[in-house]
Amino acid sequence: IAPLAPLAPLAPLATVTPREAVLRSIPLQRSASSRVMTDGGCSACHAQPLTAVAIDSARGRGWTSLSSDVERAQVPTTLNASVPQLAQFFEAGGTPDSLLYATVVMAAQQASPTRATDTFVRYLAAKQRTAGYWRGIGATRAPMQDGDFSRTAMSLRTLTYFATPARRGEYQKRVARGADWLATQTPITTEDR
């Protein structure tokens, strides 16, 4: 067996600014998230909502004039379609993650509460673990959904923003318990951090 030839040195990488990287990635993200259902057959809990977050963040920094209207339009549809299952506290793969991404986007856009958000916060309250965190059901996928840190943080944001007035006191206690849990945990992964 002949010895391996030495590797050639790598060419230096071009320096790309954060703005350039974001502006390069948004069209790719938008294209991929718009085809998730047709190409992959999955609702991709985070595809449309996170594309909206990326566009809105870039616009907020003055980096683009793009609108996230197309991605945002899909968010309430996902949430509304889940109301019958949520009302029965049904646990399906990807819950609560798939809907947390939607409600976090809605909260960031200061959307008004709806029947669907009311139903979802009731579901979240029922599914909070005694220790204060939320656990995913059946669809824990790395790197974004591999632990309970992000899921708990998004649950706290959803409960805080969409708390129904009649249960606001209870939800505030749940938020405090979840925040206490997060504060006592040691992050392991980048996603945890």
Phi and psi in degrees as GROMACS dihedral restraints (atoms count N, CA, C in turn):
[ dihedral_restraints ]
;  ai    aj    ak    al  type     phi  dphi    fc
    3     4     5     6     1   -76.3    20    10
    4     5     6     7     1   145.3    20    10
    6     7     8     9     1   -67.7    20    10
    7     8     9    10     1   152.0    20    10
    9    10    11    12     1   -70.8    20    10
   10    11    12    13     1   140.7    20    10
   12    13    14    15     1   -72.7    20    10
   13    14    15    16     1   148.5    20    10
   15    16    17    18     1   -64.5    20    10
   16    17    18    19     1   148.3    20    10
   18    19    20    21     1   -73.5    20    10
   19    20    21    22     1   141.0    20    10
   21    22    23    24     1   -72.9    20    10
   22    23    24    25     1   145.6    20    10
   24    25    26    27     1   -63.7    20    10
   25    26    27    28     1   146.0    20    10
   27    28    29    30     1   -75.2    20    10
   28    29    30    31     1   144.1    20    10
   30    31    32    33     1   -70.8    20    10
   31    32    33    34     1   145.4    20    10
   33    34    35    36     1   -62.1    20    10
   34    35    36    37     1   141.3    20    10
   36    37    38    39     1   -77.5    20    10
   37    38    39    40     1   144.7    20    10
   39    40    41    42     1   -70.1    20    10
   40    41    42    43     1   141.7    20    10
   42    43    44    45     1   -78.9    20    10
   43    44    45    46     1   126.8    20    10
   45    46    47    48     1  -119.6    20    10
   46    47    48    49     1   131.1    20    10
   48    49    50    51     1   -75.1    20    10
   49    50    51    52     1   158.4    20    10
   51    52    53    54     1   -55.0    20    10
   52    53    54    55     1   -41.1    20    10
   54    55    56    57     1   -60.1    20    10
   55    56    57    58     1   -46.6    20    10
   57    58    59    60     1   -62.0    20    10
   58    59    60    61     1   -42.1    20    10
   60    61    62    63     1   -62.8    20    10
   61    62    63    64     1   -43.7    20    10
   63    64    65    66     1   -65.2    20    10
   64    65    66    67     1   -45.9    20    10
   66    67    68    69     1   -66.0    20    10
   67    68    69    70     1   -29.3    20    10
   69    70    71    72     1   -71.7    20    10
   70    71    72    73     1   -37.1    20    10
   72    73    74    75     1   -80.7    20    10
   73    74    75    76     1   -29.3    20    10
   75    76    77    78     1   -58.6    20    10
   76    77    78    79     1   -47.3    20    10
   78    79    80    81     1   -60.5    20    10
   79    80    81    82     1   -37.4    20    10
   81    82    83    84     1   -65.9    20    10
   82    83    84    85     1   -45.3    20    10
   84    85    86    87     1   -60.5    20    10
   85    86    87    88     1   -47.1    20    10
   87    88    89    90     1   -61.4    20    10
   88    89    90    91     1   -43.7    20    10
   90    91    92    93     1   -63.9    20    10
   91    92    93    94     1   -46.0    20    10
   93    94    95    96     1   -66.4    20    10
   94    95    96    97     1   -43.7    20    10
   96    97    98    99     1   -70.0    20    10
   97    98    99   100     1   -28.1    20    10
   99   100   101   102     1   -74.1    20    10
  100   101   102   103     1   -19.3    20    10
  102   103   104   105     1  -104.8    20    10
  103   104   105   106     1     4.8    20    10
  105   106   107   108     1   -57.0    20    10
  106   107   108   109     1   -47.8    20    10
  108   109   110   111     1   -68.6    20    10
  109   110   111   112     1   -44.5    20    10
  111   112   113   114     1   -73.8    20    10
  112   113   114   115     1   -38.2    20    10
  114   115   116   117     1   -88.4    20    10
  115   116   117   118     1   -33.9    20    10
  117   118   119   120     1  -111.5    20    10
  118   119   120   121     1   -19.6    20    10
  120   121   122   123     1    71.7    20    10
  121   122   123   124     1    21.1    20    10
  123   124   125   126     1  -125.0    20    10
  124   125   126   127     1   147.9    20    10
  126   127   128   129     1   -75.4    20    10
  127   128   129   130     1    -9.6    20    10
  129   130   131   132     1    41.4    20    10
  130   131   132   133     1    80.3    20    10
  132   133   134   135     1   -41.7    20    10
  133   134   135   136     1   -31.3    20    10
  135   136   137   138     1  -111.0    20    10
  136   137   138   139     1    -7.1    20    10
  138   139   140   141     1   -60.3    20    10
  139   140   141   142     1   -65.1    20    10
  141   142   143   144     1   -68.0    20    10
  142   143   144   145     1   -45.1    20    10
  144   145   146   147     1   -60.2    20    10
  145   146   147   148     1   -42.3    20    10
  147   148   149   150     1   -74.6    20    10
  148   149   150   151     1   -27.3    20    10
  150   151   152   153     1   -65.4    20    10
  151   152   153   154     1   -41.6    20    10
  153   154   155   156     1   -61.4    20    10
  154   155   156   157     1   -42.7    20    10
  156   157   158   159     1   -61.5    20    10
  157   158   159   160     1   -44.9    20    10
  159   160   161   162     1   -61.9    20    10
  160   161   162   163     1   -45.8    20    10
  162   163   164   165     1   -64.7    20    10
  163   164   165   166     1   -46.2    20    10
  165   166   167   168     1   -63.6    20    10
  166   167   168   169     1   -38.8    20    10
  168   169   170   171     1   -65.7    20    10
  169   170   171   172     1   -44.1    20    10
  171   172   173   174     1   -64.6    20    10
  172   173   174   175     1   -40.7    20    10
  174   175   176   177     1   -65.3    20    10
  175   176   177   178     1   -40.7    20    10
  177   178   179   180     1   -61.7    20    10
  178   179   180   181     1   -27.4    20    10
  180   181   182   183     1   -88.5    20    10
  181   182   183   184     1    -3.8    20    10
  183   184   185   186     1    81.3    20    10
  184   185   186   187     1    17.3    20    10
  186   187   188   189     1   -86.8    20    10
  187   188   189   190     1   -19.9    20    10
  189   190   191   192     1  -152.8    20    10
  190   191   192   193     1   160.4    20    10
  192   193   194   195     1  -109.8    20    10
  193   194   195   196     1     7.4    20    10
  195   196   197   198     1   -57.7    20    10
  196   197   198   199     1   150.5    20    10
  198   199   200   201     1  -108.0    20    10
  199   200   201   202     1   147.0    20    10
  201   202   203   204     1   -98.7    20    10
  202   203   204   205     1    20.1    20    10
  204   205   206   207     1   -55.7    20    10
  205   206   207   208     1   -41.2    20    10
  207   208   209   210     1   -63.3    20    10
  208   209   210   211     1   -47.5    20    10
  210   211   212   213     1   -67.4    20    10
  211   212   213   214     1   -42.1    20    10
  213   214   215   216     1   -64.8    20    10
  214   215   216   217     1   -31.5    20    10
  216   217   218   219     1   -63.2    20    10
  217   218   219   220     1   -27.8    20    10
  219   220   221   222     1   -81.2    20    10
  220   221   222   223     1   -21.0    20    10
  222   223   224   225     1   -63.3    20    10
  223   224   225   226     1   -52.5    20    10
  225   226   227   228     1   -63.9    20    10
  226   227   228   229     1   -29.6    20    10
  228   229   230   231     1   -61.2    20    10
  229   230   231   232     1   -45.5    20    10
  231   232   233   234     1   -60.4    20    10
  232   233   234   235     1   -45.4    20    10
  234   235   236   237     1   -66.9    20    10
  235   236   237   238     1   -46.2    20    10
  237   238   239   240     1   -62.1    20    10
  238   239   240   241     1   -37.2    20    10
  240   241   242   243     1   -66.0    20    10
  241   242   243   244     1   -21.3    20    10
  243   244   245   246     1   -92.1    20    10
  244   245   246   247     1    -6.2    20    10
  246   247   248   249     1   -54.2    20    10
  247   248   249   250     1   -47.3    20    10
  249   250   251   252     1   -58.8    20    10
  250   251   252   253     1   -41.5    20    10
  252   253   254   255     1   -70.1    20    10
  253   254   255   256     1   -41.0    20    10
  255   256   257   258     1   -64.0    20    10
  256   257   258   259     1   -38.9    20    10
  258   259   260   261     1   -64.2    20    10
  259   260   261   262     1   -24.6    20    10
  261   262   263   264     1   -99.7    20    10
  262   263   264   265     1     6.2    20    10
  264   265   266   267     1    58.3    20    10
  265   266   267   268     1    31.0    20    10
  267   268   269   270     1   -69.6    20    10
  268   269   270   271     1   134.4    20    10
  270   271   272   273     1  -102.6    20    10
  271   272   273   274     1   113.9    20    10
  273   274   275   276     1  -118.4    20    10
  274   275   276   277     1   159.1    20    10
  276   277   278   279     1   -54.6    20    10
  277   278   279   280     1   133.2    20    10
  279   280   281   282     1    90.8    20    10
  280   281   282   283     1    -5.8    20    10
  282   283   284   285     1   -91.6    20    10
  283   284   285   286     1   137.9    20    10
  285   286   287   288     1   -89.7    20    10
  286   287   288   289     1    -2.3    20    10
  288   289   290   291     1   -52.5    20    10
  289   290   291   292     1   -48.6    20    10
  291   292   293   294     1   -56.0    20    10
  292   293   294   295     1   -35.3    20    10
  294   295   296   297     1   -90.6    20    10
  295   296   297   298     1   -24.3    20    10
  297   298   299   300     1   -64.8    20    10
  298   299   300   301     1   -41.5    20    10
  300   301   302   303     1   -59.4    20    10
  301   302   303   304     1   -39.6    20    10
  303   304   305   306     1   -65.1    20    10
  304   305   306   307     1   -47.1    20    10
  306   307   308   309     1   -71.6    20    10
  307   308   309   310     1   -29.8    20    10
  309   310   311   312     1   -66.0    20    10
  310   311   312   313     1   -40.1    20    10
  312   313   314   315     1   -64.7    20    10
  313   314   315   316     1   -43.9    20    10
  315   316   317   318     1   -61.7    20    10
  316   317   318   319     1   -40.9    20    10
  318   319   320   321     1   -65.5    20    10
  319   320   321   322     1   -41.8    20    10
  321   322   323   324     1   -61.9    20    10
  322   323   324   325     1   -30.5    20    10
  324   325   326   327     1   -93.6    20    10
  325   326   327   328     1     8.1    20    10
  327   328   329   330     1    55.0    20    10
  328   329   330   331     1    42.8    20    10
  330   331   332   333     1   -69.5    20    10
  331   332   333   334     1   150.7    20    10
  333   334   335   336     1   -76.5    20    10
  334   335   336   337     1   149.3    20    10
  336   337   338   339     1   -60.9    20    10
  337   338   339   340     1   151.3    20    10
  339   340   341   342     1  -132.7    20    10
  340   341   342   343     1   176.4    20    10
  342   343   344   345     1   -57.9    20    10
  343   344   345   346     1   -38.4    20    10
  345   346   347   348     1   -67.1    20    10
  346   347   348   349     1   -43.0    20    10
  348   349   350   351     1   -67.8    20    10
  349   350   351   352     1   -36.8    20    10
  351   352   353   354     1   -59.9    20    10
  352   353   354   355     1   -44.5    20    10
  354   355   356   357     1   -65.9    20    10
  355   356   357   358     1   -39.9    20    10
  357   358   359   360     1   -68.1    20    10
  358   359   360   361     1   -41.5    20    10
  360   361   362   363     1   -66.7    20    10
  361   362   363   364     1   -32.4    20    10
  363   364   365   366     1   -63.8    20    10
  364   365   366   367     1   -42.7    20    10
  366   367   368   369     1   -60.9    20    10
  367   368   369   370     1   -48.1    20    10
  369   370   371   372     1   -59.1    20    10
  370   371   372   373     1   -43.1    20    10
  372   373   374   375     1   -59.1    20    10
  373   374   375   376     1   -40.8    20    10
  375   376   377   378     1   -71.3    20    10
  376   377   378   379     1   -26.4    20    10
  378   379   380   381     1   -97.1    20    10
  379   380   381   382     1    -2.0    20    10
  381   382   383   384     1   -66.2    20    10
  382   383   384   385     1   134.4    20    10
  384   385   386   387     1   -74.3    20    10
  385   386   387   388     1   155.0    20    10
  387   388   389   390     1   -54.3    20    10
  388   389   390   391     1   -37.8    20    10
  390   391   392   393     1   -69.5    20    10
  391   392   393   394     1   -18.1    20    10
  393   394   395   396     1   117.9    20    10
  394   395   396   397     1    -8.6    20    10
  396   397   398   399     1  -100.4    20    10
  397   398   399   400     1   172.9    20    10
  399   400   401   402     1  -117.1    20    10
  400   401   402   403     1   142.2    20    10
  402   403   404   405     1  -111.2    20    10
  403   404   405   406     1   143.0    20    10
  405   406   407   408     1   -77.1    20    10
  406   407   408   409     1   160.2    20    10
  408   409   410   411     1  -119.5    20    10
  409   410   411   412     1   106.8    20    10
  411   412   413   414     1    73.1    20    10
  412   413   414   415     1   -11.9    20    10
  414   415   416   417     1  -133.5    20    10
  415   416   417   418     1    49.4    20    10
  417   418   419   420     1   -80.4    20    10
  418   419   420   421     1   115.8    20    10
  420   421   422   423     1  -129.2    20    10
  421   422   423   424     1   129.0    20    10
  423   424   425   426     1   -76.4    20    10
  424   425   426   427     1   153.3    20    10
  426   427   428   429     1   -90.0    20    10
  427   428   429   430     1   -18.0    20    10
  429   430   431   432     1   -78.1    20    10
  430   431   432   433     1   -25.3    20    10
  432   433   434   435     1  -127.0    20    10
  433   434   435   436     1    39.2    20    10
  435   436   437   438     1   -98.0    20    10
  436   437   438   439     1     0.1    20    10
  438   439   440   441     1  -153.7    20    10
  439   440   441   442     1  -176.7    20    10
  441   442   443   444     1   -96.6    20    10
  442   443   444   445     1    -3.8    20    10
  444   445   446   447     1   -63.1    20    10
  445   446   447   448     1   -58.8    20    10
  447   448   449   450     1   -63.9    20    10
  448   449   450   451     1   -41.4    20    10
  450   451   452   453     1   -59.3    20    10
  451   452   453   454     1   -42.6    20    10
  453   454   455   456     1   -68.8    20    10
  454   455   456   457     1   -44.4    20    10
  456   457   458   459     1   -61.2    20    10
  457   458   459   460     1   -42.9    20    10
  459   460   461   462     1   -67.7    20    10
  460   461   462   463     1   -34.8    20    10
  462   463   464   465     1   -64.0    20    10
  463   464   465   466     1   -41.2    20    10
  465   466   467   468     1   -62.7    20    10
  466   467   468   469     1   -43.4    20    10
  468   469   470   471     1   -62.3    20    10
  469   470   471   472     1   -43.3    20    10
  471   472   473   474     1   -65.3    20    10
  472   473   474   475     1   -46.4    20    10
  474   475   476   477     1   -63.9    20    10
  475   476   477   478     1   -37.7    20    10
  477   478   479   480     1   -66.8    20    10
  478   479   480   481     1   -47.0    20    10
  480   481   482   483     1   -77.2    20    10
  481   482   483   484     1   -40.6    20    10
  483   484   485   486     1  -104.7    20    10
  484   485   486   487     1    16.3    20    10
  486   487   488   489     1   -56.0    20    10
  487   488   489   490     1   129.4    20    10
  489   490   491   492     1   -73.6    20    10
  490   491   492   493     1   139.8    20    10
  492   493   494   495     1   -53.8    20    10
  493   494   495   496     1   -39.0    20    10
  495   496   497   498     1   -66.2    20    10
  496   497   498   499     1   -24.7    20    10
  498   499   500   501     1  -117.6    20    10
  499   500   501   502     1    14.6    20    10
  501   502   503   504     1   -55.2    20    10
  502   503   504   505     1   -44.1    20    10
  504   505   506   507     1   -59.9    20    10
  505   506   507   508     1   -44.9    20    10
  507   508   509   510     1   -63.0    20    10
  508   509   510   511     1   -43.9    20    10
  510   511   512   513     1   -65.8    20    10
  511   512   513   514     1   -35.9    20    10
  513   514   515   516     1   -61.9    20    10
  514   515   516   517     1   -38.5    20    10
  516   517   518   519     1   -66.4    20    10
  517   518   519   520     1   -38.9    20    10
  519   520   521   522     1   -65.5    20    10
  520   521   522   523     1   -41.3    20    10
  522   523   524   525     1   -62.2    20    10
  523   524   525   526     1   -43.8    20    10
  525   526   527   528     1   -62.3    20    10
  526   527   528   529     1   -41.2    20    10
  528   529   530   531     1   -65.6    20    10
  529   530   531   532     1   -40.6    20    10
  531   532   533   534     1   -66.6    20    10
  532   533   534   535     1   -40.3    20    10
  534   535   536   537     1   -65.0    20    10
  535   536   537   538     1   -39.1    20    10
  537   538   539   540     1   -62.5    20    10
  538   539   540   541     1   -42.0    20    10
  540   541   542   543     1   -61.0    20    10
  541   542   543   544     1   -47.9    20    10
  543   544   545   546     1   -59.2    20    10
  544   545   546   547     1   -40.4    20    10
  546   547   548   549     1   -66.2    20    10
  547   548   549   550     1   -23.5    20    10
  549   550   551   552     1   -97.3    20    10
  550   551   552   553     1    -1.2    20    10
  552   553   554   555     1   -91.5    20    10
  553   554   555   556     1   153.8    20    10
  555   556   557   558     1  -105.2    20    10
  556   557   558   559     1   116.2    20    10
  558   559   560   561     1   -65.3    20    10
  559   560   561   562     1   139.9    20    10
  561   562   563   564     1  -109.9    20    10
  562   563   564   565     1   -46.8    20    10
  564   565   566   567     1  -100.8    20    10
  565   566   567   568     1   169.2    20    10
  567   568   569   570     1   -60.5    20    10
  568   569   570   571     1   -40.4    20    10
  570   571   572   573     1   -61.3    20    10
  571   572   573   574     1   -41.8    20    10
  573   574   575   576     1   -58.9    20    10
  574   575   576   577     1   -43.9    20    10
